[in-house]
């Protein structure tokens, strides 16, 4: 796994939230107890973690020559769980709702 720092560290998320809050197309989904900018910033952070896990850890494991078919199946299941996590964090912010419009299925 890479030692590179995540782009969306806690400090960067704090900087990102007001930037996202300034965008009308993000702000339009605000709820009194849930500013959409914060939801979106936190979702992007979790997406980054999942993408890194898949790209830097799980996909390379598929090429490990010592893994058995059962081991490979388990890696595929781990990839599936990361993808489930990705889907959750795409669906959570209202900003990305357009991705699930019937026209796009």
Protein Blocks (a to p, Z undefined) as FASTA:
>chain_A
ZZbdcfklfklmmmmmmmmmmpmklmmmpcfklcfklmmmmmmmmmmmmmmmmmmmmmmm
mmmmkbcfklmmmmmmmmmmmmmmmmmmmmmpmklmmmmgfklZZ
